[in-house]
Amino acid sequence: MDPLRNFFFPETIAIIGASRQPFKFGHYYLKTLLEFGFPKEKLYPINPSKEIILGLQSYASLNEVPENIGLAYITVPAKQVVEELQNCINKSVKCIIIISSGFKELDENGAELEETIKKLVANNSIRIVGPNCFGIYCPEGKITLLPGEKFPKEKGDVAIFAQSGGITVYFIEELISNNIFLSKAISYGNACDLSFADFLEYLQEDNNTNIVAAYIEGLTESDAKKIPNVMKMIKKPTIIYRAGLSEDGSRAARSHTGFLAGKKELWDGFFKQNNIIRANCFDELIDYTTIFHYIPKLNGNKIGIIAGGGSIGTELSDLCNSYGLKVPELSQSVQEKIQTQLKLAGMIPRNPIDLGNPTYMMTNDFSRVLSFLASDENIDLIIIDQVTNRIAKQDFKALIRICKRFKNENEKPILITLRQTVKRLEDIDIEILGREIKLEYEKIGIPVFDNFTRAVRAISKLFHYTSRKQLK
């Protein structure tokens, strides 16, 4: 049986430290789980006063709960955690999430408390996530972390894990904004028991997960022992942002989760040897996760570009070259076919294709241009650049229909760069329009980026990952 299953699919949950006071974690977690849809009859608040909390009768201790407990959340102050952990052991609770902070990330006394917890783990058949974490989000299991009561209940194929609770929540929100849903999200904090290597291994074997992404500030001794074997198991696109590699960043990581960061050179080798997709900042972590979700592989580095202006094509071409991509000349026959559809002065059939006027993209002529471009064997992926302030909503719908038809009839992937060039307060309606259009593209499986550099960088990472994987 899966020893971690109850972290994601618990049948019963106890909230140790449940409270009627809204500003306390014990109240907020209970409220969040109720609002997310976890069955209220399977939630057990633990509070010595035995008061009614959010309509549920609380129990003075775990021992009074009539059912077996699948998962326990500990939200009491750090100095009370060891006692409550012992109560969990006495109740035969196997999976425990310690939300409480005030351990090794704080001071030596906190570090001693954390060592005591580790000894309890070593001497008993329990597993712990935390302390100093936000918990776990698993829509299929009807559980969520803070503040995740409004996270989607629809499950996806992307799993994420991070030491930082705030980063975990932000990561989820960013993926949701890209119309990407998750199988699981884990905030694991100080990692006194379960840590980086454990989650990496678990998610590689998880049948509901196709892409794994992580934010990490450091490794435990346990990680160092497990990683060589875990690396051999990596078979899914795995994207990692390893933070805290600079001197100042390392100091920040140490005060955040109590981890020493390690040397940059060691991590460079770690990523390269194991075909890990390295992110150097949070934007890259989001972008790489996004492109691997929408375009699982890219067999070549030759890019076709369609834009509504010559300078745009020039900038994109320069960027492609700087990231190891090519913008090749089209074959003469394809150029001639495209030229038959470009009927206005200033339109250029070469790659990049310069349409001169962005509104031309809404025509049937453009549909044929797109198909002709895709027919060139020198093109592996097509970038279509659009600007929201120049095109009306109804025109965009026509373009989305063209792209949808193209995607259904062609194997070559397309990617949209959707930019907004007016950003005054009175242009907020254009901002809203851009978000609506972005979502419509994503619903039909086409990724959208609002920035040339982020788009090209993500394409490059996808190509190089695919190339290395094919060599293995």
C-alpha positions in Angstrom: 0.0 0.0 0.0 1.2 3.6 -0.8 2.5 4.9 2.6 1.9 8.5 1.4 -1.6 8.1 0.1 -3.3 9.7 3.1 -1.5 12.9 2.4 -3.4 13.3 -0.8 -6.5 11.1 -0.4 -7.4 11.0 3.3 -10.7 9.6 4.4 -10.6 11.5 7.7 -8.7 14.6 8.9 -8.0 15.9 12.3 -7.1 19.6 12.8 -5.0 19.8 16.0 -5.2 23.3 17.4 -8.6 24.1 15.8 -9.9 27.4 17.0 -12.9 29.8 16.7 -10.5 32.7 16.3 -10.4 33.5 12.6 -6.8 34.8 12.6 -5.4 31.4 13.8 -4.2 28.7 11.4 -6.3 26.1 13.2 -9.4 28.1 12.3 -8.3 29.0 8.8 -7.4 25.4 7.8 -10.7 24.0 9.0 -12.6 26.7 7.2 -10.6 26.2 4.0 -11.1 22.5 3.9 -14.8 22.9 4.5 -15.2 25.5 1.7 -13.1 23.3 -0.7 -15.5 20.5 -0.3 -13.9 18.0 2.1 -16.8 16.1 3.8 -17.6 17.8 7.1 -18.5 14.6 8.8 -15.0 13.4 8.2 -13.3 16.5 9.7 -12.4 16.4 13.4 -11.4 19.7 15.2 -9.2 19.1 18.2 -9.4 21.7 20.9 -9.2 21.3 24.8 -12.3 23.4 25.3 -14.5 21.0 23.2 -16.3 24.0 21.7 -18.3 24.1 18.5 -16.1 25.4 15.7 -17.6 26.3 12.3 -20.6 24.1 13.1 -18.4 21.1 14.1 -18.1 19.6 17.5 -14.4 19.6 18.6 -12.7 17.0 20.7 -10.4 17.6 23.7 -7.8 15.2 22.3 -7.2 12.8 19.4 -7.9 9.9 21.7 -11.6 11.0 22.0 -12.1 10.8 18.2 -14.3 7.7 17.5 -12.7 7.0 14.0 -9.3 6.3 12.8 -7.5 9.4 11.5 -6.0 9.3 8.0 -4.3 12.7 8.1 -3.5 15.1 11.0 -2.8 18.8 10.7 -0.8 20.2 13.6 -1.3 24.0 14.0 -0.4 24.5 17.7 2.7 26.6 18.8 6.1 25.0 18.2 6.6 24.2 21.9 3.5 22.0 21.9 4.1 20.2 18.7 6.2 17.3 20.2 3.4 16.5 22.6 0.7 16.5 19.9 2.9 14.4 17.7 3.1 11.8 20.4 -0.7 11.9 20.6 -0.8 11.2 16.9 1.6 8.2 17.3 -0.7 6.9 20.2 -3.7 7.2 17.9 -1.8 5.4 15.0 -2.0 8.4 12.7 0.6 7.7 9.9 0.5 10.9 7.9 1.0 14.3 9.6 1.4 17.8 8.3 3.0 20.2 10.7 1.9 23.7 9.8 3.6 25.4 12.8 6.7 27.4 12.4 9.4 28.3 15.0 11.9 25.5 14.4 15.4 25.4 12.8 14.5 28.4 10.6 14.2 30.5 13.8 16.9 29.7 16.3 18.9 26.9 18.1 15.9 26.1 20.4 13.8 25.6 17.4 16.4 23.4 15.8 16.5 21.2 18.9 12.7 20.8 18.8 13.0 19.8 15.1 15.7 17.2 16.1 13.3 15.7 18.6 10.6 15.4 15.9 13.1 13.6 13.7 13.8 11.1 16.4 10.1 10.4 16.8 9.9 9.8 13.1 12.9 7.4 13.2 11.4 5.4 16.0 7.8 5.2 14.8 6.0 4.4 11.6 4.9 7.9 10.7 5.6 10.3 7.9 5.7 14.1 8.2 5.4 17.1 5.8 6.8 20.2 7.4 7.1 21.9 9.8 6.8 25.5 8.7 4.7 24.7 5.6 1.3 25.5 4.0 0.2 21.9 3.4 -1.0 20.0 0.3 -3.4 20.7 -2.6 -4.9 17.7 -4.3 -8.2 18.4 -6.1 -9.1 14.8 -6.6 -8.6 14.1 -2.9 -10.7 17.2 -2.0 -7.9 18.8 0.1 -6.2 22.2 -0.3 -3.6 24.4 1.3 -3.7 28.0 2.4 -5.2 30.1 1.1 -6.7 27.7 -1.4 -10.4 27.4 -0.8 -11.0 28.9 -4.3 -8.5 26.8 -6.2 -9.9 24.7 -9.0 -11.5 21.4 -8.1 -10.6 20.1 -11.6 -7.6 17.9 -11.7 -4.8 18.2 -14.2 -1.5 16.5 -15.0 1.1 18.9 -13.5 2.5 18.4 -10.0 4.5 21.0 -8.1 6.4 21.0 -4.8 8.2 23.8 -3.0 9.8 24.5 0.3 8.2 27.9 0.4 4.4 28.1 1.2 4.1 31.5 -0.5 5.9 30.3 -3.6 3.6 27.2 -3.7 0.5 29.4 -3.7 1.9 31.8 -6.2 3.0 29.0 -8.5 -0.5 27.5 -8.4 -2.1 30.9 -9.2 0.2 31.5 -12.1 -0.5 28.0 -13.6 -4.2 28.5 -13.2 -3.9 31.9 -15.1 -2.3 29.8 -17.9 -5.3 27.4 -17.9 -3.2 24.7 -16.4 -4.6 22.4 -13.7 -2.7 20.4 -11.2 -2.7 16.8 -9.9 -0.9 17.8 -6.7 0.9 20.7 -5.0 3.0 20.3 -2.0 4.5 22.9 0.4 7.0 21.1 2.5 8.8 23.8 4.5 11.7 22.6 6.7 11.6 19.0 5.5 12.3 17.3 8.8 11.1 14.0 7.3 9.8 14.0 3.7 11.9 16.1 1.5 13.0 16.9 -2.0 14.1 13.4 -3.0 11.0 11.8 -1.6 8.6 14.0 -3.5 10.6 13.8 -6.7 10.5 10.0 -6.5 6.8 9.9 -5.6 5.7 12.2 -8.4 7.8 10.4 -11.0 5.8 7.3 -10.2 2.4 9.0 -9.9 0.1 7.9 -12.7 -1.8 11.2 -12.5 1.2 13.4 -13.1 3.0 14.0 -16.5 5.1 17.1 -15.6 6.9 17.8 -12.4 8.1 21.2 -11.3 9.8 22.3 -8.1 11.2 25.3 -6.1 14.0 24.3 -3.8 16.3 26.2 -1.4 18.4 23.3 -0.1 18.9 19.6 0.5 18.7 17.5 3.6 21.3 14.8 4.5 18.6 12.3 3.5 18.3 13.9 0.1 22.0 13.6 -0.5 21.8 9.8 0.1 18.7 9.2 -2.0 19.3 11.5 -5.0 21.7 9.2 -7.0 19.0 6.5 -7.1 16.1 8.8 -7.6 17.8 10.4 -10.6 17.8 7.1 -12.4 14.0 7.1 -12.1 13.4 10.5 -13.8 11.3 9.9 -17.0 9.0 12.9 -17.0 9.8 16.5 -17.8 11.1 17.8 -14.5 11.7 21.5 -14.0 13.5 22.8 -11.0 14.2 26.4 -9.8 17.2 26.0 -7.4 17.1 29.3 -5.4 19.7 30.7 -3.0 22.8 30.0 -5.0 24.4 33.5 -4.6 26.0 34.5 -1.3 23.1 36.8 -0.4 20.5 34.3 -1.7 22.0 31.6 0.4 21.7 33.7 3.5 18.1 34.4 2.7 17.3 30.7 2.2 19.0 29.9 5.6 16.7 32.4 7.4 13.6 31.2 5.5 13.7 27.4 5.8 17.0 26.8 7.7 18.8 25.3 4.7 22.3 25.8 3.5 22.2 26.3 -0.2 25.3 24.4 -1.5 27.6 25.4 -4.3 26.4 26.5 -7.7 28.9 24.3 -9.6 27.5 21.2 -7.9 24.0 22.0 -8.9 25.1 22.8 -12.5 26.4 19.3 -12.8 23.4 17.8 -11.1 21.0 19.4 -13.7 23.2 18.6 -16.7 23.8 15.0 -15.9 20.2 14.1 -15.3 18.5 16.1 -18.1 16.7 18.3 -15.5 15.1 21.4 -16.9 16.8 24.2 -15.0 14.9 27.4 -14.3 17.0 30.4 -13.1 14.1 32.5 -11.8 10.4 32.1 -11.0 9.3 33.4 -14.4 11.3 30.6 -16.1 9.8 28.0 -13.8 6.3 29.1 -14.9 7.2 29.5 -18.6 8.9 26.1 -18.9 6.1 24.3 -17.1 3.6 26.0 -19.4 5.3 25.2 -22.7 5.9 21.5 -21.7 2.2 21.3 -20.8 1.0 22.6 -24.2 3.8 21.3 -26.4 5.3 18.0 -25.0 8.2 17.9 -27.5 9.9 19.8 -30.2 11.9 17.8 -32.7 13.7 20.7 -34.4 14.9 24.3 -33.8 13.7 25.9 -37.0 11.1 28.6 -36.3 8.6 30.2 -38.6 7.5 33.7 -37.6 4.3 35.6 -38.7 4.1 39.2 -37.6 2.3 42.5 -38.4 5.5 44.5 -38.8 9.1 44.1 -40.1 10.8 45.2 -36.9 8.9 42.6 -34.9 10.2 39.8 -37.1 13.7 41.2 -36.8 13.6 41.3 -33.0 12.2 37.8 -32.8 14.8 36.5 -35.2 17.6 38.0 -33.2 16.2 36.4 -30.0 15.8 33.0 -31.6 19.4 33.1 -32.7 20.6 34.1 -29.3 18.9 31.1 -27.8 20.1 28.5 -30.3 17.1 28.6 -32.6 17.1 29.3 -36.3 14.7 31.3 -38.5 15.4 29.7 -41.9 14.6 30.9 -45.4 11.5 29.2 -46.8 11.7 27.1 -49.9 11.1 29.0 -53.1 7.9 27.0 -53.8 6.5 27.8 -50.4 7.4 31.5 -50.8 5.6 31.6 -54.1 2.4 30.0 -52.6 2.5 32.5 -49.7 3.0 35.4 -52.1 -0.3 34.5 -53.9 -2.1 35.4 -50.6 -0.2 38.6 -49.8 -2.1 41.1 -51.9 -1.1 44.4 -50.4 2.1 46.4 -50.8 4.7 45.9 -48.1 3.7 42.3 -47.4 6.8 40.0 -47.4 6.5 36.2 -48.0 10.0 35.3 -46.6 10.6 34.1 -43.0 9.8 36.1 -40.9 6.5 36.7 -42.8 5.6 40.4 -42.6 1.9 41.0 -43.0 2.1 44.7 -42.7 -1.3 44.9 -41.1 -2.3 42.8 -38.1 -6.0 42.7 -39.1 -5.0 40.6 -42.2 -4.7 37.7 -39.8 -8.5 37.4 -39.6 -8.9 36.5 -43.3 -9.1 33.3 -45.1 -6.0 34.4 -47.0 -4.1 34.2 -43.7 -5.5 30.7 -43.0 -3.8 29.6 -46.3 -0.6 31.5 -45.4 -0.4 29.6 -42.1 -0.9 26.2 -43.9 1.7 27.0 -46.6 4.2 28.0 -43.9 3.6 24.7 -42.0 4.1 22.7 -45.2 7.8 23.8 -45.4 9.9 21.0 -44.1 12.4 23.6 -42.7 9.8 24.8 -40.1 9.4 23.0 -36.8 7.3 25.5 -34.8 5.4 28.7 -35.7 5.2 31.9 -33.7 2.3 34.2 -34.4 2.6 37.7 -33.0 -0.5 39.7 -32.1 -1.2 43.0 -30.4 -4.5 43.3 -28.5 -5.0 47.1 -28.8 -5.1 46.9 -32.6 -7.8 44.3 -33.1 -11.4 44.1 -32.1 -12.8 41.3 -30.0 -14.9 39.8 -32.9 -11.8 39.8 -35.1 -9.9 37.9 -32.6 -12.6 35.3 -32.5 -12.1 34.8 -36.2 -8.4 34.4 -35.8 -8.9 31.9 -32.9 -11.1 29.8 -35.2 -8.4 29.8 -37.9 -5.8 28.7 -35.4 -8.1 26.0 -34.0 -8.8 24.6 -37.4 -5.0 24.7 -38.2 -4.2 22.9 -35.0 -6.7 20.2 -35.7 -5.3 19.6 -39.2 -1.5 20.0 -38.6 1.0 18.4 -36.3 3.4 21.4 -36.2 2.9 23.4 -33.0 2.0 27.1 -32.9 2.7 29.6 -30.2 1.1 33.0 -29.7 2.8 36.1 -28.5 0.0 38.4 -27.4 1.2 41.9 -26.5 -0.5 45.0 -25.2 1.3 48.2 -26.2 -1.1 50.6 -24.5 -1.1 50.4 -20.7 -2.7 53.6 -19.5 -5.4 53.3 -16.8 -8.1 54.2 -19.3 -7.0 51.2 -21.4 -8.0 48.6 -18.8 -10.7 47.2 -21.1 -7.8 46.2 -23.5 -6.2 44.4 -20.6 -9.4 42.5 -19.9 -9.7 41.7 -23.6 -6.2 40.3 -23.7 -6.9 38.0 -20.8 -10.1 36.7 -22.5 -8.3 36.1 -25.8 -5.4 34.3 -24.0 -7.8 32.0 -22.3 -9.6 31.1 -25.5 -6.3 30.1 -27.1 -5.3 28.1 -24.1 -8.6 26.3 -24.1 -7.8 24.9 -27.6 -4.3 23.9 -26.5 -2.2 26.8 -27.8 0.3 28.5 -25.4 0.3 32.3 -25.1 3.2 34.5 -23.9 3.1 38.3 -23.4 6.8 38.7 -23.9 9.1 37.8 -26.8 12.1 36.8 -24.6 10.0 34.6 -22.3 8.4 32.8 -25.3 11.7 32.2 -27.2 13.5 31.1 -24.1 10.8 28.6 -23.3 10.9 27.2 -26.9 14.7 26.9 -26.7 14.5 24.9 -23.5 11.8 22.6 -24.9 14.0 22.0 -28.0 17.2 21.3 -26.1 15.4 19.0 -23.7 13.8 17.0 -26.5 17.2 16.7 -28.2 19.0 15.4 -25.1 16.2 12.9 -24.4 16.4 11.5 -28.0 20.1 10.9 -27.5 19.6 8.7 -24.5 
